[in-house]
């Protein structure tokens, strides 16, 4: 999962994709904004790997720069699978044969465990929580790993998702929340409690050991 672009940046990227290779003056004319604003946006998109710059040297004049969208940028513009994911989950949930439905769901769960748990191997539970948080953050999840004092001698690790990564699916079916909890339990090696859930109106999804 990738972090979303700001609306203005996405529109700018779409415009660059449509126009092709462009200079800053040409982008100013096309977008109707100042050169300073265009350069700031280009720098931001370059830092994300979504735009590339080429220096053109022709004759004795000063070199100029052209900008074009990268393959990663084109992928980002097309990286919107929400509707497809919702349809696939709906079809999966409607499979009449329980054995087939559970087998397919289990394979999805196992694949997610392999993906998120590849580098989760800490000897202590707190370190495994931290490693899982790192794995999720690297994939664009907005997560925090925290702790809460349970007794004078025990701190309880907490994994907090600041927004639901499966919001549309969760509104349709709580089963996706249960699947995510099962994945985290297998990765961390302990039963978990979903103490708060965005689907229920909370501001975050919060997991801690049961």
VEXSEFI-155210 format. One record per residue: residue number from 0; y negated, x negated, z negated of N, C-alpha, C in turn; chain. Coordinates in pm, whole numbers. Atoms other than C-alpha are relative to their C-alpha. Example, Ala and Ser with C-alpha at 12.3 -4.5 7.8 and 13.67 -1.06 7.14 Angstrom:
[0 [119 -89 0] [450 -1230 -780] [-120 -90 0] A]
[1 [119 82 6] [106 -1367 -714] [-109 77 -73] A]
//
This chain:
[0 [118 -83 0] [0 0 0] [-124 -87 0] A]
[1 [120 77 -13] [-341 -131 101] [-118 72 -62] A]
[2 [121 -60 54] [-675 -80 -68] [-81 60 114] A]
[3 [73 -70 -105] [-895 162 126] [-136 -64 23] A]
[4 [133 47 -34] [-1211 62 306] [-104 102 -40] A]
[5 [110 -93 17] [-1548 209 224] [-21 75 131] A]
[6 [13 -87 -118] [-1632 491 463] [-85 -68 108] A]
[7 [89 63 -97] [-1920 300 630] [67 -120 67] A]
[8 [-71 114 -57] [-1705 -11 676] [106 45 100] A]
[9 [-104 -51 -91] [-1426 193 833] [-63 50 129] A]
[10 [68 -47 -120] [-1670 359 1073] [-47 -117 85] A]
[11 [46 119 -72] [-1814 19 1164] [118 -67 71] A]
[12 [-119 61 -59] [-1463 -118 1227] [49 83 119] A]
[13 [-38 -88 -111] [-1381 183 1444] [-92 -21 120] A]
[14 [97 21 -107] [-1700 123 1643] [27 -133 71] A]
[15 [-29 130 -59] [-1612 -245 1696] [128 5 83] A]
[16 [-123 -18 -76] [-1264 -147 1809] [-29 69 133] A]
[17 [32 -76 -121] [-1413 96 2062] [-84 -83 98] A]
[18 [92 75 -85] [-1683 -141 2191] [57 -131 50] A]
[19 [-56 129 -38] [-1476 -458 2206] [-79 -115 -60] A]
[20 [67 120 50] [-1616 -810 2159] [-151 17 12] A]
[21 [142 -31 4] [-1981 -784 2053] [-77 -108 -74] A]
[22 [91 87 73] [-2277 -994 1940] [-72 82 -108] A]
[23 [74 -71 104] [-2492 -909 1636] [-109 89 61] A]
[24 [101 -90 -59] [-2784 -779 1852] [61 123 65] A]
[25 [-64 -115 -64] [-2546 -560 2049] [52 99 -103] A]
[26 [-49 -87 107] [-2392 -425 1728] [-116 74 -66] A]
[27 [118 -65 56] [-2742 -354 1593] [-42 117 88] A]
[28 [41 -106 -93] [-2825 -155 1905] [98 116 -3] A]
[29 [-102 -106 -2] [-2497 35 1891] [2 81 -128] A]
[30 [-12 -67 130] [-2512 117 1520] [-132 50 -54] A]
[31 [130 -44 46] [-2885 158 1472] [-38 -51 -137] A]
[32 [35 58 129] [-2900 -65 1163] [-52 -142 21] A]
[33 [64 130 -12] [-3070 -397 1092] [104 -112 15] A]
[34 [-88 116 -16] [-2927 -739 1173] [54 -46 -136] A]
[35 [-45 40 133] [-2909 -817 801] [117 86 -47] A]
[36 [-107 -91 41] [-2697 -509 733] [126 -23 82] A]
[37 [-116 26 -86] [-2472 -583 1031] [71 -127 -45] A]
[38 [-60 127 42] [-2418 -943 919] [73 14 -134] A]
[39 [-66 -22 130] [-2338 -833 563] [134 70 19] A]
[40 [-123 -74 -24] [-2080 -589 692] [103 -88 71] A]
[41 [-90 91 -70] [-1931 -846 930] [59 -103 -96] A]
[42 [-50 98 97] [-1906 -1102 650] [105 61 -90] A]
[43 [-95 -68 88] [-1729 -849 429] [133 24 72] A]
[44 [-122 -29 -76] [-1484 -751 702] [72 -129 40] A]
[45 [-63 129 -27] [-1426 -1117 793] [78 -49 -122] A]
[46 [-66 46 121] [-1340 -1196 431] [131 74 -25] A]
[47 [-123 -78 12] [-1074 -922 449] [98 -27 114] A]
[48 [-87 32 -113] [-931 -1067 770] [4 108 107] A]
[49 [0 -112 -94] [-1026 -757 970] [-85 -25 123] A]
[50 [88 35 -112] [-1288 -916 1196] [4 -151 17] A]
[51 [-1 141 -32] [-1288 -1253 1371] [-128 -35 75] A]
[52 [122 46 -68] [-1585 -1458 1496] [33 -116 92] A]
[53 [-16 110 -95] [-1597 -1684 1802] [-137 -54 37] A]
[54 [125 66 -38] [-1871 -1936 1876] [3 -30 150] A]
[55 [9 19 -144] [-1980 -1938 2241] [-109 -102 29] A]
[56 [96 102 -40] [-2149 -2249 2380] [-8 0 152] A]
[57 [19 -7 -145] [-2294 -2212 2730] [-126 -76 37] A]
[58 [116 78 -44] [-2521 -2469 2890] [-68 -70 -117] A]
[59 [78 74 101] [-2799 -2626 2685] [-60 93 -106] A]
[60 [57 -92 97] [-2898 -2313 2497] [76 -1 -133] A]
[61 [-63 -7 131] [-2818 -2242 2138] [130 81 10] A]
[62 [-124 -79 -2] [-2461 -2126 2078] [-22 136 -66] A]
[63 [7 -131 65] [-2411 -1763 1985] [141 43 -40] A]
[64 [-128 -44 55] [-2136 -1574 1807] [33 139 51] A]
[65 [-50 -134 -32] [-1927 -1282 1918] [104 38 -105] A]
[66 [-90 -52 103] [-1720 -1063 1687] [97 100 63] A]
[67 [-101 -95 -48] [-1401 -874 1752] [94 35 -114] A]
[68 [-95 -46 101] [-1151 -679 1549] [130 -79 13] A]
[69 [-125 75 -1] [-834 -867 1453] [119 97 8] A]
[70 [-119 -84 -2] [-477 -742 1482] [20 67 -136] A]
[71 [-8 -60 134] [-489 -686 1104] [-97 116 -12] A]
[72 [97 -109 2] [-801 -475 1153] [49 122 76] A]
[73 [-56 -112 -75] [-633 -266 1420] [112 69 -77] A]
[74 [-106 -57 83] [-337 -222 1190] [-59 84 -112] A]
[75 [63 -73 110] [-570 -113 908] [-50 136 47] A]
[76 [50 -127 -51] [-729 154 1126] [112 100 24] A]
[77 [-112 -89 -26] [-387 290 1213] [92 19 -118] A]
[78 [-88 -1 117] [-244 250 864] [-28 123 -86] A]
[79 [20 -124 73] [-260 614 758] [126 85 13] A]
[80 [-130 -64 -8] [86 745 683] [14 118 -96] A]
[81 [-7 -103 103] [-5 1013 431] [71 125 50] A]
[82 [-59 -123 -53] [83 1309 651] [147 -19 31] A]
[83 [-139 29 -31] [404 1148 774] [84 -9 -127] A]
[84 [-73 14 126] [508 1056 419] [22 136 -65] A]
[85 [-12 -133 59] [441 1412 301] [108 81 72] A]
[86 [-101 -73 -76] [653 1557 581] [140 -54 -27] A]
[87 [-131 60 25] [937 1311 525] [52 36 -138] A]
[88 [-42 -33 136] [942 1376 151] [40 147 -9] A]
[89 [-33 -142 0] [942 1751 212] [136 23 63] A]
[90 [-130 -16 -65] [1236 1722 451] [112 -55 -87] A]
[91 [-100 57 90] [1424 1497 209] [31 96 -115] A]
[92 [-19 -90 114] [1369 1740 -78] [71 128 39] A]
[93 [-60 -127 -43] [1494 2031 133] [143 -16 50] A]
[94 [-139 19 -40] [1832 1874 216] [90 82 -92] A]
[95 [-81 -93 79] [2087 2133 104] [112 -70 -77] A]
[96 [-113 65 64] [2374 1896 22] [-50 -97 -108] A]
[97 [50 85 109] [2300 1744 -323] [45 -145 12] A]
[98 [-49 138 -9] [2519 1439 -262] [-78 -80 102] A]
[99 [76 70 -104] [2338 1349 58] [-143 -25 -47] A]
[100 [138 14 49] [1996 1412 -97] [-10 -112 -104] A]
[101 [3 101 105] [2075 1197 -402] [28 -139 56] A]
[102 [-33 130 -57] [2225 920 -189] [-120 -59 73] A]
[103 [117 47 -73] [1918 898 35] [-111 -39 -98] A]
[104 [102 32 100] [1682 912 -264] [34 -129 -73] A]
[105 [-43 122 67] [1887 642 -434] [-25 -124 83] A]
[106 [24 115 -86] [1856 414 -134] [-150 -32 7] A]
[107 [144 23 5] [1479 462 -132] [-38 -69 -131] A]
[108 [27 61 132] [1469 382 -505] [43 -146 -2] A]
[109 [-50 137 2] [1681 70 -459] [-87 -93 85] A]
[110 [87 81 -85] [1459 -53 -176] [-131 -31 -71] A]
[111 [124 22 74] [1149 -8 -392] [22 -98 -115] A]
[112 [-32 93 108] [1318 -191 -680] [4 -143 54] A]
[113 [-6 134 -59] [1392 -486 -451] [-139 -51 36] A]
[114 [133 41 -43] [1038 -488 -321] [-90 -37 -118] A]
[115 [91 22 112] [850 -461 -651] [57 -97 -103] A]
[116 [-61 79 107] [1100 -647 -868] [44 -138 41] A]
[117 [-49 129 -49] [1159 -957 -657] [-38 -116 -92] A]
[118 [47 110 86] [956 -1178 -893] [-21 43 -144] A]
[119 [10 -46 139] [992 -981 -1215] [125 -48 -73] A]
[120 [-115 61 66] [1218 -1199 -1427] [-35 -63 -134] A]
[121 [43 60 125] [1028 -1283 -1744] [98 29 -114] A]
[122 [-92 -20 112] [1231 -1327 -2064] [-48 104 -100] A]
[123 [58 -97 92] [994 -1108 -2264] [-47 124 76] A]
[124 [40 -125 -64] [915 -745 -2190] [-145 -4 44] A]
[125 [143 6 -34] [540 -810 -2195] [-22 -81 127] A]
[126 [17 81 -120] [575 -1082 -1933] [52 73 124] A]
[127 [-50 -77 -114] [783 -852 -1711] [-101 108 40] A]
[128 [107 -96 -31] [512 -585 -1738] [-110 -68 80] A]
[129 [106 73 -69] [256 -846 -1632] [41 -35 142] A]
[130 [-48 35 -133] [471 -959 -1339] [6 122 92] A]
[131 [-1 -123 -80] [519 -601 -1221] [-142 39 38] A]
[132 [139 -31 -30] [145 -543 -1247] [-54 -87 112] A]
[133 [42 91 -106] [84 -850 -1029] [60 41 134] A]
[134 [-67 -41 -124] [339 -731 -772] [-65 125 58] A]
[135 [63 -124 -47] [178 -387 -752] [-143 -27 50] A]
[136 [137 31 -40] [-177 -526 -736] [-4 -68 137] A]
[137 [-3 71 -129] [-81 -753 -445] [24 95 116] A]
[138 [-25 -99 -104] [18 -439 -255] [-107 108 4] A]
[139 [112 -92 -7] [-312 -262 -315] [-5 106 -107] A]
[140 [4 -96 110] [-225 -61 -627] [-113 -40 -96] A]
[141 [102 25 102] [-510 -27 -877] [66 14 -137] A]
[142 [-77 -5 124] [-321 -119 -1194] [-59 -95 -104] A]
[143 [34 86 113] [-387 -269 -1535] [122 -10 -90] A]
[144 [-104 17 101] [-141 -411 -1785] [-70 -26 -132] A]
[145 [69 2 129] [-248 -357 -2143] [104 3 -110] A]
[146 [-93 -13 113] [-96 -335 -2488] [-65 86 -107] A]
[147 [47 -88 106] [-124 -103 -2782] [81 -30 -126] A]
[148 [-68 32 126] [-42 -175 -3144] [75 123 -52] A]
[149 [-83 -108 52] [246 38 -3269] [18 -13 -151] A]
[150 [-10 29 142] [303 -125 -3607] [-76 -130 -24] A]
[151 [72 124 32] [152 -422 -3785] [67 -121 64] A]
[152 [-73 114 -55] [415 -642 -3619] [42 21 146] A]
[153 [-51 -29 -134] [467 -481 -3277] [-112 50 90] A]
[154 [94 -45 -103] [253 -449 -2966] [79 62 113] A]
[155 [-69 -73 -105] [357 -200 -2702] [-67 -27 135] A]
[156 [60 23 -132] [303 -310 -2338] [-19 131 76] A]
[157 [35 -122 -74] [144 -51 -2109] [-33 -38 144] A]
[158 [38 13 -141] [127 -27 -1731] [-82 123 36] A]
[159 [91 -111 -28] [-168 184 -1619] [-40 -2 148] A]
[160 [47 -18 -137] [-226 308 -1264] [-130 80 -5] A]
[161 [131 -64 12] [-595 392 -1234] [-16 120 93] A]
[162 [-7 -122 -81] [-526 638 -956] [141 10 56] A]
[163 [-137 -23 -44] [-206 791 -830] [19 -54 142] A]
[164 [-21 51 -135] [-69 597 -530] [67 100 92] A]
[165 [-70 -101 -80] [119 907 -416] [-61 138 -26] A]
[166 [68 -120 47] [-143 1172 -492] [45 125 76] A]
[167 [-34 -119 -79] [-67 1410 -204] [146 41 -22] A]
[168 [-141 -31 23] [310 1383 -253] [21 58 -139] A]
[169 [-17 -45 138] [279 1430 -629] [-46 144 -17] A]
[170 [46 -139 8] [79 1749 -583] [103 96 58] A]
[171 [-100 -83 -65] [358 1878 -365] [129 6 -82] A]
[172 [-130 7 66] [653 1765 -577] [-3 -108 -107] A]
[173 [-1 96 111] [677 1600 -919] [112 -104 16] A]
[174 [-112 92 -18] [995 1431 -797] [-43 -141 36] A]
[175 [46 134 -34] [792 1140 -658] [-42 -76 -125] A]
[176 [35 63 127] [661 1072 -1010] [126 -48 -71] A]
[177 [-126 37 63] [1017 1071 -1141] [63 -120 71] A]
[178 [-55 111 -75] [1123 836 -862] [-71 -130 -37] A]
[179 [76 120 36] [844 590 -942] [38 -48 -140] A]
[180 [-39 38 136] [937 598 -1311] [137 -68 0] A]
[181 [-133 61 -9] [1300 522 -1225] [-7 -141 58] A]
[182 [17 133 -60] [1191 229 -1008] [-51 -98 -105] A]
[183 [57 88 102] [979 82 -1286] [101 -30 -111] A]
[184 [-101 21 103] [1259 131 -1538] [103 -104 44] A]
[185 [-99 96 -48] [1504 -61 -1322] [-60 -140 12] A]
[186 [66 130 -14] [1254 -339 -1251] [-20 -65 -137] A]
[187 [32 54 133] [1160 -378 -1619] [121 -10 -91] A]
[188 [-122 6 79] [1508 -316 -1759] [-6 78 -129] A]
[189 [11 -82 121] [1399 -60 -2021] [-35 144 40] A]
[190 [46 -137 -23] [1357 321 -2039] [-151 7 -23] A]
[191 [145 -14 9] [995 428 -1995] [-39 144 -29] A]
[192 [63 -131 18] [776 718 -2100] [-123 6 88] A]
[193 [122 -24 -77] [518 856 -1858] [-95 76 -92] A]
[194 [82 -58 106] [256 914 -2124] [-115 85 54] A]
[195 [102 -81 -65] [-12 1045 -1889] [23 -7 149] A]
[196 [-30 -9 -143] [-5 1151 -1526] [-118 66 71] A]
[197 [111 -56 -77] [-278 1211 -1267] [32 141 48] A]
[198 [-40 -133 -49] [-79 1511 -1142] [-33 108 -102] A]
[199 [27 -97 107] [-139 1679 -1479] [-147 3 -39] A]
[200 [143 -2 26] [-513 1616 -1467] [-53 -116 -79] A]
[201 [47 118 71] [-525 1286 -1654] [-70 -95 97] A]
[202 [75 91 -87] [-749 1008 -1524] [83 -118 47] A]
[203 [-86 110 -40] [-458 765 -1489] [145 39 -25] A]
[204 [-143 -11 32] [-78 734 -1488] [33 -118 -90] A]
[205 [-23 105 99] [35 538 -1792] [147 -2 -43] A]
[206 [-140 19 35] [384 400 -1853] [11 -97 -117] A]
[207 [-31 96 106] [511 242 -2174] [146 17 -41] A]
[208 [-141 -10 41] [856 171 -2323] [26 123 -83] A]
[209 [-34 -121 74] [1029 480 -2454] [38 -32 -145] A]
//
